[in-house]
Amino acid sequence: MTTSSHTKIALITGGSRGLGRNAAVHLARRGIDSIVTYRSQQGEAQAVVHEIRALGGRAAALQLDVGDSGAFPAFAEALKQTLKQHWQVERFDHLVNNAGMGVHTPIADTTEAQFDELMRVHLKGPFFLTQVLLPLINDGGSVLNVSSGLARFTIPGYGAYAVMKGGIEVMTRYMAKEFGARGIRVNTLAPGAIETDFGGGAVRDSKEVNGFIASVTALGRAGLPGDIGPVVASLLSDDSGWVNAQRVEASGGMFV
């Protein structure tokens, strides 16, 4: 089955909160169903499912720790069952590698344990999850890897995190080259600073941090989750069918 004859389905890692949740809701408004993954917040994930169903879409939630690549084959099997049960299909269309967490520590103080966790979640996880799920992605589908504005501009304390996102951006180009024969597009979305609970919620909760972000952003404010969801929906849509191997930054013009 190819892209045009069925309802499109997106798999969004870390879809129970923040940007992932917002993206799933915006996709539902465009008629794209979602499977959202959560690491521990099952209740939040189910709330997203209910929200999508209230919009007339179909949705499901699956548990996944993107930092545990050994669990990916079992996750793929669970995904197959979910696709069969809820959609009566064997494949999905869009993979959004979104899940992650932040570490704010100067390079001089970053521990190997912190570095290794960031690498498992932000770089190794998306690499091998995409590898394992590639046979389940429809020809003509897409992969969207979430990076960060921090891969372009530099704010002290985010070194290890930004290193992983730099790797993600290179990975995107290689995936686009290698998956192109199947018509699968691969792009990077790089959000700027967004008011969510990410990294302890500093951008959202600290007036000082929020004010700093606003002062270095051309549009004069910090980002909101609602600024990012529509961009995800747009990049996954057929409207962006000729956009491939690109880094799209959605930051309101930070540090331009």
N, C-alpha and C positions, 0 to 999 in steps of 0.2 A: 504493500500500500504506500503510495507516495503522498506528497504534501497537500494536494488540492481537494482530495475526496473525503476528508474526514475532519472532525474537530481537532484542532491542534492542541497538543499537550506539552506543557513545560515542566521540567523537574528543577526545582529551586532549592539548593542546599541552604540551610540556615533560614528557612522561610517562615519560621514561627514568630519573628520579631523584626523590627527595624526595616532596613531597606528591602530585605527579602519578602517580608510580609506586604509592604507597600507595592512591590512589583507584582506579587501574585494577585492582589486586588485590582491593579490597573490592567493586568492581562485579562482578568475575568470580564472587565468592562469592554474589552475588545473581542470577546468571544473565545479566548484561549484558556483552556482549563489548566490547572496546576496540581502537581504533587509536591508538597513542601516537606522538607526534612527538618527534624529537630534533634538536638543531642539529648536534652533532658526535660525540656519544657513541653510535655505532651499536651497539657491543657491549653497553652498558648497556641500550639499548632492546630488543635481541634477548633479553636476559636476562629482561626483563619479559614479553615475548611467551611465552617458554618457561614462565615461572611461571604465567601465565594458562592456557596449554594444559595444564599439569599439574593445574590445578584443574577441568579439563573444559570450559573455555571456548575460544573462538576469538579470535585477536588478530593484529595486524599492526603493523609499525613503518614510519614514513615520515619522511624528512628534511624539515625545515622550519626556516627562520630567520624567526621572527615579526617581526624588525626589518627585513625586506626585503619590503615590500608588493608590489613589482614582480614577485615570484616567486609570488604567490598564485594567479593564473590557472593556471599550470603545475602548482601543487600540487593545485588542484581537479581537474585532469585525472588526475593520478596517483592521487588519492583515488577517483575514479570507477572507475578500473581495479582498484584494490585491493578496493573493495566488490563489484565484479562477480566478481573472481577468487576471493575468499575466502568471500563470503556470497551470491553470485548475486542481489544487489539493486542498486538504483540510488541509494538514499538511506540516510542514517543518522538517528539519533534525538536524540542529545545532543551538544552542543558545549561543551567545558570550556576556556575561555580561561585557562590556568594558567601558561604559560611566562613566565619573567622572571628578572631578576637585580637585585641590590641595589647601591646606591651610598650610602655613609655619609660625607657631606661637609657641613659647615656651608654655609648659603646664601651666606655671604660668600666662600667658596672654591670654589663649584660652577662648573665651566666650562661654556661653551655646548656643547662636545662631549659632556660627561656628560649635560647636560639633554636634548640632542637624541637621544642613544641611549636614555635612559629613555623619552622620548616615543614613539620608533619602536617600542620593544619592548612597552611597557606600555599605551599609549593608541591610537596610530595602528594598530598591529598588530592588536589585537583588534577595533577598529572595522571595518577593511577586510577582515580575514579573515572575520568574521561576515557582512559584506556579500557577499563572493564565494561563501561556502558556503551562504548562505541558501536558494538553490534546491535544494540537496542535503539539506536537513533535512526530515524528515517532518513533515507537519501533526500537531499534537499532541505534538511533541517539546519540547525545552527547550535553553536556553543558560544556562550558569553562568559568570559572570565573577568571577575571583578578585581581590579587593581586599586590604586589610590593615587590621588594627586601627589602624594609623598614620593612617588617614583620619579616625578619631574622636579618638584621644588623640595627644599630641604629645611626641616624644622628639627633642631637638636632633640635627641631623645627617642627618635623613631628609626634609628639606623637599621637595626636588625629586621624590623617589620618591613621597611622600605626595600631592603635587599631582596626579600621574598617576592615583593610585588614587582620589582625589576625583573626577576626571573619569570614571573607570570606573563609579563608583556612580551618577552622573547618567546616563551612557550606558545603564546597565541599565534605568532607569525609562523612558527613551525607546524603547528596544528592546521592552520589555514592552508598551508602548502600541501601537507600530506592528506588532508581530508577532502581537498578540492575535487578529486576525481569522483567523489560521491555527491558532489553538489552541496556539501556541508560547509557553511560559512562559520568562521571563528573570529570573534572580535574581543577587544578589551574595553571594559567600561571603567573609567577612573573617576570615582566621586571625589569631590573636595571634602572639607570638614562639614559634617552633617549632624544636626541635633537628634541623636539617638542615645541609647544606653551603651553604645560602643565605647570601649576603653574607660568604663566607669561613668560615662555620661558627661564628661568634662565640657564638651562643646555646648551641650544642652543646659547644664546646671551651673556652670561657672560664668558669672558676668564678665570676669576679666578675660577668660579664654574666648568667650563668645564675642566680646568687643574687639579683641585682637583679630579674630577671623574676619569680622566685618570690615575692619580697617584695611585689610590687605586684599579685599575682594572687590572687583570692579563694580559689582552690583550692590555692594554696600551692606551685606548681611551674611550670616552663616546659612548654610543649606538646611533644608527640611527634607524628611523622607519623601514627601510629596513632590519634591523636585526631581527625584531619581526614578521612582516607579514608572512614570510616563516615558522616560528615556529607555529603560529596559524594554517596555512594551514596543516602543518604536523600533529598536534595534532587532527585535525578534520578528517584527512584522514583515510582510512581503514588500512594504514600502522601502525597506532597507535591503532588498534582495541583492543589490549590487555593491553593498558595503561589506568588505571582507578584509581581514588581516589588519584592521585599523584600531588605533587607540582613540577612544572618544572620551574626553574629559568633561565631566559635568560638575563644575566647581564655581560657577558664577563669575569666573575670571579671577581666580586666586593668583596672586603674585605675577600678574601679567605686566 
